[in-house]
Amino acid sequence: MSDTKKLAIIATKGSLDWGYPPFILASTAAALGYEVEVFFTFYGLQLLRKKMDLQVTSLGNPGMPMPMPMPVMLQGLPGMQRMMTTMMKKKMKAKGVSDLEDLRELCQEADVRMIACQMTVDLFDMDTSEFIDGIEYAGAAAFFEFAGESDICLFI
């Protein structure tokens, strides 16, 4: 039995704001010497696309800090999601936060094992040529094998 700690992450969300936690946690754990595996399923598969065009929205996210109070009704207007995404990206850049592509690449360089849920790929008729190189395709059973031995298991 190995003394190496293990971190298992299930990534289910495919928006800009939900894309950061799995990559930040995975890259940090890998840097600390953990063996890391991330299982991307359902909308989390968006994080594995070669071209990520992810959005952020405040709808359904009352904890999102806004530069000024904004009624929910206004947040649903056409163009607001794009505007909020642009504002978030600008703020992140100004604060020196890496973009998702850089964090994902860091994970790959750190040998974080990234698994795309084969069932979800099949369910949504996804084209695997649109996904980055170096990922694996497997079902939940393959992930459970690793997760069952992990020290930490996170659902994001």
C-alpha positions as CSV (number, residue, x, y, z in Angstrom):
1,M,0.0,0.0,0.0
2,S,1.3,3.4,-1.0
3,D,2.0,6.3,1.4
4,T,1.0,8.8,-1.2
5,K,-2.2,10.6,-0.4
6,K,-5.0,10.6,-2.9
7,L,-7.6,13.2,-3.9
8,A,-10.7,12.2,-6.0
9,I,-12.8,15.0,-7.5
10,I,-16.1,14.7,-9.3
11,A,-16.6,17.8,-11.6
12,T,-20.3,18.2,-12.7
13,K,-20.5,21.9,-13.5
14,G,-19.5,23.6,-16.8
15,S,-19.7,27.3,-16.1
16,L,-16.8,29.7,-15.7
17,D,-17.2,30.1,-11.9
18,W,-17.7,26.4,-11.3
19,G,-14.7,25.6,-13.5
20,Y,-12.1,27.0,-11.1
21,P,-12.6,24.8,-8.1
22,P,-11.7,21.4,-9.6
23,F,-8.6,22.7,-11.4
24,I,-7.4,24.8,-8.4
25,L,-7.9,22.0,-6.0
26,A,-6.4,19.4,-8.3
27,S,-3.3,21.4,-9.2
28,T,-2.7,22.4,-5.6
29,A,-3.1,18.8,-4.3
30,A,-0.7,17.6,-7.1
31,A,1.8,20.2,-6.1
32,L,1.6,18.9,-2.5
33,G,2.3,15.4,-3.7
34,Y,-1.1,13.9,-3.9
35,E,-2.1,11.5,-6.6
36,V,-5.2,13.2,-8.1
37,E,-8.0,12.0,-10.3
38,V,-10.9,14.2,-11.6
39,F,-14.0,12.6,-13.1
40,F,-15.8,15.0,-15.4
41,T,-19.5,14.2,-15.9
42,F,-22.5,15.9,-17.3
43,Y,-21.9,19.6,-17.7
44,G,-18.5,19.3,-16.2
45,L,-17.4,17.8,-19.6
46,Q,-17.4,21.4,-20.9
47,L,-14.1,21.9,-18.9
48,L,-12.4,19.4,-21.2
49,R,-13.2,21.0,-24.5
50,K,-10.3,22.3,-26.5
51,K,-12.1,25.6,-26.8
52,M,-13.7,26.7,-23.6
53,D,-16.2,29.5,-24.0
54,L,-17.7,29.3,-20.5
55,Q,-20.1,31.9,-19.1
56,V,-20.8,33.0,-15.6
57,T,-24.3,34.0,-14.4
58,S,-25.6,35.4,-11.2
59,L,-29.0,33.8,-11.8
60,G,-29.5,31.2,-9.1
61,N,-26.4,32.4,-7.4
62,P,-27.4,34.9,-4.7
63,G,-23.9,34.8,-3.2
64,M,-22.2,36.3,-6.3
65,P,-20.8,39.7,-5.4
66,M,-22.2,42.4,-7.7
67,P,-20.6,45.8,-8.2
68,M,-24.1,47.3,-7.5
69,P,-27.4,45.8,-6.3
70,M,-29.2,44.3,-9.3
71,P,-32.7,42.9,-9.2
72,V,-33.0,39.3,-10.4
73,M,-35.3,40.5,-13.2
74,L,-32.6,42.6,-14.7
75,Q,-30.1,39.7,-14.5
76,G,-32.2,37.7,-16.9
77,L,-32.2,40.3,-19.7
78,P,-30.5,39.4,-23.0
79,G,-26.8,40.2,-23.0
80,M,-26.5,40.3,-19.2
81,Q,-24.8,36.9,-18.9
82,R,-22.2,37.9,-21.5
83,M,-21.6,41.2,-19.7
84,M,-21.2,39.5,-16.3
85,T,-18.8,37.0,-17.8
86,T,-16.7,39.9,-19.3
87,M,-16.7,41.7,-16.0
88,M,-15.7,38.6,-14.1
89,K,-12.8,37.8,-16.5
90,K,-11.6,41.4,-16.3
91,K,-11.7,41.3,-12.5
92,M,-9.8,38.0,-12.4
93,K,-7.2,39.3,-14.8
94,A,-6.7,42.4,-12.7
95,K,-6.3,40.3,-9.6
96,G,-3.8,38.0,-11.3
97,V,-6.0,34.9,-11.3
98,S,-5.0,32.4,-13.9
99,D,-7.4,31.6,-16.6
100,L,-9.0,28.1,-16.8
101,E,-6.9,26.9,-19.8
102,D,-3.7,27.7,-17.8
103,L,-5.0,25.9,-14.7
104,R,-6.1,22.9,-16.8
105,E,-2.6,22.8,-18.5
106,L,-1.0,23.0,-15.1
107,C,-3.0,20.0,-14.0
108,Q,-1.9,18.0,-17.1
109,E,1.7,18.9,-16.4
110,A,1.3,17.7,-12.8
111,D,0.0,14.3,-14.1
112,V,-3.6,14.9,-12.7
113,R,-5.6,12.1,-14.2
114,M,-8.6,13.5,-16.0
115,I,-11.4,11.2,-16.9
116,A,-14.4,12.0,-19.1
117,C,-17.6,10.1,-18.2
118,Q,-18.2,7.8,-21.2
119,M,-21.9,7.5,-20.4
120,T,-22.3,11.3,-20.6
121,V,-20.3,11.6,-23.8
122,D,-22.6,8.9,-25.3
123,L,-25.8,10.4,-23.8
124,F,-25.1,13.9,-25.3
125,D,-23.6,12.5,-28.6
126,M,-20.5,14.5,-27.9
127,D,-17.7,14.6,-30.5
128,T,-14.5,13.4,-28.7
129,S,-12.4,15.3,-31.2
130,E,-13.5,18.5,-29.5
131,F,-11.9,17.4,-26.2
132,I,-8.3,18.1,-25.2
133,D,-5.6,15.4,-25.7
134,G,-4.4,13.3,-22.8
135,I,-7.8,12.6,-21.1
136,E,-9.3,9.2,-20.6
137,Y,-12.8,7.9,-21.2
138,A,-14.3,5.6,-18.6
139,G,-17.5,4.9,-16.6
140,A,-18.3,5.5,-13.0
141,A,-17.0,2.1,-12.0
142,A,-13.4,3.0,-13.0
143,F,-13.6,6.2,-11.0
144,F,-15.0,4.4,-7.9
145,E,-11.9,2.2,-7.9
146,F,-9.7,5.2,-7.3
147,A,-12.2,7.2,-5.2
148,G,-12.7,4.2,-2.9
149,E,-9.0,4.3,-2.0
150,S,-8.7,8.1,-1.8
151,D,-8.1,10.1,1.3
152,I,-10.3,12.9,0.2
153,C,-13.3,12.8,-2.2
154,L,-14.9,16.0,-3.4
155,F,-18.1,16.6,-5.4
156,I,-18.1,19.9,-7.3
